[in-house]
Amino acid sequence: MPHTVYVIGAGPAGLAAAAALKSKGVDATVLEKSEHVGNAWRHHYDRLHLHTTRGLSQLPGLPIPREFGRWVARDDVVRYLEAYAAHHDLRIEHGVEVSRLDRADGAWTVTTAEGKRAADAVVVATGYNHTPHVPDWPGQDSFPGQVVHASRYRNPAPYVGQNVLVVGAGNTGAEIAQDLAENGAASVHIAIRTAPHIVPRNQGPWAAQYTGLLVRHLPTALVDALSVPVRKASFPDLSHLGLPIPEVGLATRVAQGAIPVQDIGLVAAVQAGTVRVVVPIERFDGGEVVLSDGARLTPDVVLAATGYRRALEPVVGHLGVLGDQGKPIVTNGRPAAPGLYFTGFTNPISGMFREMAADARRIARNVVGGR
Ligand SMILES: Cc1cc2nc3c(=O)[nH]c(=O)nc-3n(C[C@H](O)[C@H](O)[C@H](O)COP(=O)(O)OP(=O)(O)OC[C@H]3O[C@@H](n4cnc5c(N)ncnc54)[C@H](O)[C@@H]3O)c2cc1C
């Protein structure tokens, strides 16, 4: 049994891993750079709710309270994570940022600004959405308006009366565009490079997440084929509005890292014309944004819902454990190197909270087994 185990990050993935370890008798220390648990959730936009169900989002050893409802609100996610850390009596050191991991003589060295610590095992849970990414569009410096990453968006109040161009149609871009359109923006466009797959978040009691779980282990080609009639039954043809059924199938896109948009109102907004879909930005030209079809828009604000980087390179890049797009090669609770684990770096159709809970249990088993 390893004596010293560090978990890096006190988001849901790190807390789940620490709790699962504790249930196996390993009292890990969580190192968290911020002053809070669930730091990322404290900064998400106000209207955000989990799009995965309460029951399928709970972490090991503590259900999410029933009174939080089926689709748990952002503030309640934070409350749950605080209660989770307290319930499991997790040892968390705040204000400690890990800058590098090294392995020598069968042990890990965890480097922080305050010094080095030795560890038998380390769980990296620093987040899939670690560092906001804004593309470097040509001419951007000439733009007099604001370019704001979606991670800084809280609510529509600052954008009332403004022309806003949202870039990117993942779940975040889709919901922010809807939020702006419903709450007083003068105009809302959404620039889309690759048409997203769109599924209703739920149809009555049936959540999209349930379908995701059912089809998860089916062959990719079969799910790709099945998703087309499901889309046609769920939504009218939206091709003329810029949202065609994507050529690349749903499961193939998920395997590439793009989960479908869980619709809670974007489709209606696009149909109503309150959100207008446009092609991607090619460049900025002073106050104008030139799109890839040559059209020009004059937004006051460009809201970049353009994703995040993992930013794992400085910490573990030298260990040969990172692959495509800086993501860990080995996940799912298996050791990436002896005593080194990553959790929270896969984005399956079945939901990340659920995946992090499963990872946590596997990591705990492997750590106890000395792997
Ligand atoms: C807008 C949005 C909505 C989402 N909705 C859902 C949903 O409905 N259902 C679902 O299953 N998933 C959802 N997700 C995906 C995922 O569940 C969340 O992003 C979740 O917070 C990921 O948890 P995590 O612990 O892996 O990472 P994070 O929550 O990002 O936590 C990482 C923690 O590590 C800390 N940290 C980072 N680097 C260091 C370091 N070097 N040293 C020390 N500490 C460090 C950070 O401060 C942070 O507290 C959503 C994601 C986003 C962005």
The ligand as a Gaussian input file, in Angstrom:
#p B3LYP/6-31G(d) Opt

LIG

0 1
 C      -19.687000      25.055000     -18.974000
 C      -19.462000      23.608000     -18.647000
 C      -20.551000      22.796000     -18.360000
 C      -20.360000      21.433000     -18.050000
 N      -21.444000      20.659000     -17.776000
 C      -21.272000      19.336000     -17.506000
 C      -22.384000      18.498000     -17.222000
 O      -23.525000      18.914000     -17.287000
 N      -22.156000      17.188000     -16.924000
 C      -20.891000      16.659000     -16.892000
 O      -20.744000      15.463000     -16.607000
 N      -19.818000      17.448000     -17.184000
 C      -19.972000      18.757000     -17.482000
 N      -18.885000      19.538000     -17.765000
 C      -17.561000      18.903000     -17.899000
 C      -16.824000      18.605000     -16.577000
 O      -17.611000      17.784000     -15.768000
 C      -16.460000      19.842000     -15.789000
 O      -15.595000      20.650000     -16.572000
 C      -15.760000      19.488000     -14.479000
 O      -15.599000      20.638000     -13.691000
 C      -14.398000      18.848000     -14.692000
 O      -13.873000      18.494000     -13.451000
 P      -12.305000      18.363000     -13.172000
 O      -12.153000      18.109000     -11.725000
 O      -11.728000      17.395000     -14.137000
 O      -11.705000      19.767000     -13.584000
 P      -11.965000      21.232000     -12.926000
 O      -13.361000      21.359000     -12.418000
 O      -11.493000      22.187000     -13.961000
 O      -10.989000      21.241000     -11.682000
 C       -9.595000      21.263000     -11.806000
 C       -9.033000      21.868000     -10.528000
 O       -7.612000      21.771000     -10.557000
 C       -7.050000      22.981000     -10.092000
 N       -5.723000      23.068000     -10.708000
 C       -5.454000      23.208000     -12.028000
 N       -4.123000      23.170000     -12.247000
 C       -3.538000      23.001000     -11.030000
 C       -2.183000      22.868000     -10.599000
 N       -1.160000      22.901000     -11.474000
 N       -1.932000      22.714000      -9.276000
 C       -2.961000      22.675000      -8.373000
 N       -4.262000      22.801000      -8.739000
 C       -4.549000      22.938000     -10.050000
 C       -8.019000      24.054000     -10.544000
 O       -7.912000      25.231000      -9.768000
 C       -9.360000      23.339000     -10.358000
 O       -9.902000      23.562000      -9.082000
 C      -19.043000      20.891000     -18.057000
 C      -17.962000      21.716000     -18.352000
 C      -18.158000      23.076000     -18.640000
 C      -16.956000      23.924000     -18.969000

